[in-house]
Amino acid sequence: MSVLNVAFYGSDETASNIAKKGDSRDVVSYVFKETKDEKVRILSLLRPLKHPESIRPLLSVLNVSRVGFVEVKQIDASLGEVLVAMKCSEIQDGIAVINPDSGEWVDPDQVRVLFKQANLNWKILEDVPEAHQIREELFSLGQSEDESDELVVPLDQKFNVQGIGVVGIGYVQSGKIKKHDQIEIMPGRKPGVVRSLQVMDDDVNEASSGDRVGVALRGVGEDDIGKGTMIVTKDSEALVEMSSTVSKLKEAPFQRRRVVIGDIIHASTNMQFKVGRVIAIQGSMISIEWESPLVVRKDGYEVVILVQLDAVPMRIIGTITETDSA
C-alpha cells in the first residue's frame, strides 16, 4: 500500500467530502482508499483540532505529513501561523483553496501575497474543485520517494490489550517494520520484539513509510513507551539522544521576536514536544539545555521546530539545523 499523509487545515465539511472521517483525538484523520492500476493507494488527511488555542496538534500533524492542503476561509493570524508552520516543516508541496463562508469574501490577491511572504510556492485555487480532482492533485504532489531507509516510528498513543500486551501506535516515518523484528525504544534503548502489526485494522507482516501502524510489543512495559518515544531497529545508529544542543537557528517568516538567553523553548520533532532553556547565543548559533533528552536523527532527515508558547501572535520561532551535543 502507498499512503500519503496530508497536513490539512480547514473545515470538517471539506475534509469529509474528500475522504472518510475516522479516528479523532487531538487530530482527526480522514482516509480515502482505492485500487488503481492494480496498486492500492491511500490518502490520509490529518486535521489538527483546537488550533489556535493549542499549537501542539498542528505540529504533530506536520511531523508526519509530506504534503499540505489549506482551505482559506478568512485571512487572520491563525492562518499566518499555519503557513509559517508549513514552511518551517518543509512542506514544499501543497494546494490552497479559497472557500469563504456564505456571504463572506476573501481577496485572492491578498492570499497570494501571504503565501509568497511565507515562501510557500503552492497552487492557489479560487474555485473549489470536485473531490476527485483534489485527491488526484494531492496524490500527484506526493510521488517523491522517501530519502531514508532507516526505521523510525514515532509513537503518539499506547494501550494494553488483554492477551496481546503493550501496543504502541504511530506513523512509520521512514524504513520498514516487520513482524518479529528486534527493536529498541528511544530514549533509553529499551529492547523488545515486534509481536504483531496492524495497519488500518488489518493484520500485516510489515508496515512501510507513511503507514499508521499499531505495534504489539513483547518485552516492553507500558511505562516504557508514550507520546514522543520512538521505535528503531536493534543497535540502530539512526537516532541520537542529546541533553543539550548547539544548533544553527533559522528564524521563521513574520517572526519579529528575538530569542534571548534564559528563554524557555519547546522543540517539536517526530512527535516529541521537549522543553528547554536557552543557555547561550552566538551569531546564528543557539545553545539549549533540555529538560529531558531530545532525540534527533543523525542524518538530519527530520525538521526540528522551535516554539515559544507565550510569543503572540506567532509562536513559531524557527528551526534548528546542524545540531551537535553541547
Secondary structure by P-SEA (a helix, b strand, c coil): cbbbbbbccccaaaaaacbbbcccccbbbbbbbbbcccbbbbbbbbbbccccccaaaaaaaaacccbbbbbcccccaaaaaaaaaaaaaccccbbbbbcccccccccaaaaaaaaaaaccbbbbbcccccaaaaaaaaaaaaccccccccbbbbbccccccccccbbbbbccccccccccccccccccbbbbbbcccccccccccccccccbbbbbbcccccccccccccccccccccbbbbccbbbbbbbcccccccccccbbbbbbccccbbbbbbccccccbbbbbbccbbbbbccccbbbbbbccccccccccccccccccc
